[in-house]
Amino acid sequence: MGTFDRLDTDRNDLADRSARRLVGRPAEGETERTVGQLVADASHDVSALVRSEIQLAKSEVTAGLKIGGKGAGLLGGAGFLALLGLIFLFHTLAHTLDVWLPLWAGYLIVTVLLFAIAGVLALLGVKALKKAKPMPEKAIRNAQETVEAIKPGR
């Protein structure tokens, strides 16, 4: 039997023993476990733990997204119905003004009122956008300070 044949046999024998061995127990005929077996078991356990945690996170996120999607759909439906109700409210207001004015004048007043409210909301929105700072300035500054602190020679 040559050197390569013996190495191949030893490798196969080791694979057979590790396949029969339960995780956390020494192989048959051995009283103590080797460091390699302990490291292999630890890496096996860690990878199994990570896989199970990832699976748990996936199932939690999926369940949360299903509930969130249902809630978003219900809120969308409620918003649509509220918009329809608002349209009917404005029609009612225009017809109420029809008691004192012609119908077209009632609709004109309601339309001008809606445009005025929209203009005020637009101005407030532009003002709020000008105040907004989309850049995370503090985080960028802290990251730059961290990089400077860990550069070699400091």
RANOR-V260913 format. One record per backbone hydrogen bond with DSSP energy under -1.0 kcal/mol. NH is the residue of the N-H (numbers start at 1). CO is the residue of the C=O. E is the energy in kcal/mol with one decimal. If there is no record, write none. Layout:
nh={NH | NH}
co={CO | CO}
e={E | E}
This chain:
nh={6 | 7 | 8 | 9 | 10 | 11 | 12 | 13 | 14 | 15 | 16 | 17 | 18 | 19 | 20 | 21 | 25 | 30 | 38 | 39 | 40 | 41 | 42 | 43 | 44 | 45 | 46 | 47 | 48 | 49 | 50 | 51 | 52 | 53 | 54 | 55 | 56 | 57 | 58 | 59 | 60 | 61 | 62 | 63 | 64 | 65 | 66 | 67 | 68 | 69 | 70 | 71 | 72 | 73 | 74 | 75 | 76 | 77 | 78 | 79 | 80 | 81 | 82 | 83 | 84 | 85 | 86 | 87 | 88 | 89 | 90 | 91 | 92 | 93 | 94 | 95 | 96 | 97 | 99 | 100 | 101 | 106 | 107 | 108 | 109 | 110 | 111 | 112 | 113 | 114 | 115 | 116 | 117 | 118 | 119 | 120 | 121 | 122 | 123 | 124 | 125 | 126 | 127 | 128 | 129 | 130 | 131 | 132 | 137 | 140 | 141 | 142 | 143 | 144 | 145 | 146 | 147 | 148 | 149 | 150}
co={2 | 3 | 4 | 5 | 6 | 7 | 8 | 9 | 10 | 11 | 12 | 13 | 14 | 15 | 16 | 17 | 22 | 27 | 34 | 35 | 36 | 37 | 38 | 39 | 40 | 41 | 42 | 43 | 44 | 45 | 46 | 47 | 48 | 49 | 50 | 51 | 52 | 53 | 54 | 55 | 56 | 57 | 58 | 59 | 60 | 61 | 62 | 63 | 64 | 65 | 66 | 67 | 68 | 69 | 70 | 71 | 72 | 73 | 74 | 75 | 76 | 77 | 78 | 79 | 80 | 81 | 82 | 83 | 84 | 85 | 86 | 87 | 88 | 89 | 90 | 91 | 92 | 93 | 96 | 97 | 97 | 102 | 103 | 104 | 105 | 106 | 107 | 108 | 109 | 110 | 111 | 112 | 113 | 114 | 115 | 116 | 117 | 118 | 119 | 120 | 121 | 122 | 123 | 124 | 125 | 126 | 127 | 128 | 135 | 136 | 137 | 138 | 139 | 140 | 141 | 142 | 143 | 144 | 145 | 146}
e={-2.1 | -2.3 | -2.3 | -2.2 | -2.7 | -2.5 | -2.2 | -2.6 | -2.4 | -2.1 | -2.4 | -2.3 | -2.4 | -1.9 | -1.8 | -1.5 | -2.0 | -2.0 | -2.3 | -2.8 | -2.6 | -2.7 | -2.6 | -2.7 | -2.4 | -2.9 | -2.7 | -2.5 | -2.3 | -2.5 | -2.8 | -2.5 | -2.3 | -2.4 | -2.5 | -2.3 | -2.4 | -2.6 | -2.5 | -2.3 | -2.4 | -2.7 | -2.7 | -2.3 | -2.5 | -2.8 | -2.1 | -2.1 | -2.8 | -2.8 | -2.0 | -2.4 | -2.7 | -2.3 | -2.3 | -2.5 | -2.5 | -2.4 | -2.4 | -2.6 | -2.4 | -2.4 | -2.2 | -2.2 | -2.3 | -2.4 | -2.3 | -2.2 | -2.2 | -2.1 | -2.2 | -2.1 | -2.5 | -2.4 | -2.4 | -2.5 | -2.2 | -2.1 | -1.5 | -1.1 | -2.7 | -1.7 | -2.2 | -2.1 | -2.4 | -2.2 | -2.5 | -2.6 | -2.4 | -2.3 | -2.4 | -2.3 | -2.3 | -2.5 | -2.4 | -2.3 | -2.4 | -2.3 | -2.5 | -2.3 | -2.2 | -2.6 | -2.2 | -2.1 | -2.3 | -2.0 | -1.3 | -1.2 | -2.2 | -2.4 | -2.5 | -2.7 | -2.3 | -2.4 | -2.3 | -2.2 | -2.4 | -2.4 | -2.0 | -1.8}
